[in-house]
Amino acid sequence: MFERESCINRRSFLTKASVATLAVGGALAGAKTSEGAAAAVTDTTKTFRWRLQHIEPSTSANYKIYEQWAKDINTASNGRLQIRLFPAGSLAPNEEAFDAVGKGQFEMAVSSPGYHRAKMPEIEAVNPPHAHRNLTDLLLIYYKGGLRDFYRESYAAHNIFLLDMAACRGVVLLSTKPVNSVEDLAKLKIRTHTTYAQFVEKLGAKTLFIPGGEVYTGLSSGTADAATWGDETTIRDLKWYEVAKYLVYPMLLEAMFSYDTLVNKKAWDSLSPDLQMIVQKASSDHIVVGNYLKDMYLKDQSVAEMAKAGVKASHIRQEDYPKLVQAAEAVWASTAAKGPRAKQAMKIITDYFRTQGYTKFKID
């Protein structure tokens, strides 16, 4: 990634340190956040049985991460907190899970921040295009930069405790044509959405939206020249690579927060501080860090598998990177203009970017 070469050794060290120390720091911070609310709980023998609806089917890799997370919590709490998982749509439609948890219809849900955009415009700032470069960026902004605490305030207004967001590998563009320059990108019709659509449009591309189940046909028929939906493993699983043969780099976003883990606030406050710490520690280990490491492990496997089907990497030339930065900064400014809290979220993120030399963009 651009402007990163001189920092790579330091970043490698920071990444290792982040995984080892920031996850633990996050657990302690999470317990402290609600310590006052939970301090009144004195019965440390009470057993809690919670229900959690996941956004994906029970066969997905992410669902299985949560299964292990729940087992670890059960073990560490000596059975005092038992969490039963339900696959997508079992307790409520996915798009209604946010409200259902807030109302206490069930205790927990794994959802997507995109579902809450109408209620919290500031959520669009969580994954600005062409921004976070790696896990280190995510963890430092999230735990040390104050982004998690900021978003916990947003969710609390809806009677929800934001346990954590899942870190994952970012968004790659899959194209039917090679893309070696911004000029090549500008010739495409791209199936994408939200801030990613704004980003490629500022680079000259045309965008359209096709429902996920129709993208394969859209790519094969020429309705779309390119499309996005997650990282390389997602592209492999969707089999879009059968009709489009170029993975375009740099990614629209190298690393991102995907699913959010929601807890009914009253249910969270009913836990004693030691149970809160157990839940938060398991979350930091499995959901924040573990999910990203799973993505990185599967990425090489997925790319190798697609390469056998003729898929190739296509790289935008480095001399065009300033154009990518300029387009990204315009989207960041647009996101910040959505309201005071959106502006505050973008300030947290872009202040960090400047310390890393990614940009000179500043929000006052």
URSUL-V654501 format. One record per helix or strand of 3 or more residues. SS is the DSSP state (helix for helix, strand for strand). FROM is the first residue (numbers start at 1). LEN is the number of residues. Records with the same first field share a line. If there is no record, write none. Layout:
SS=FROM-LEN  FROM-LEN
This chain:
helix=5-29  35-4  61-16  94-10  113-4  121-7  135-10  147-10  182-5  194-9  212-10  232-7  240-3  265-5  273-35  318-19  340-16
strand=48-6  81-6  108-5  160-16  189-3  206-3  226-3  246-19  312-4
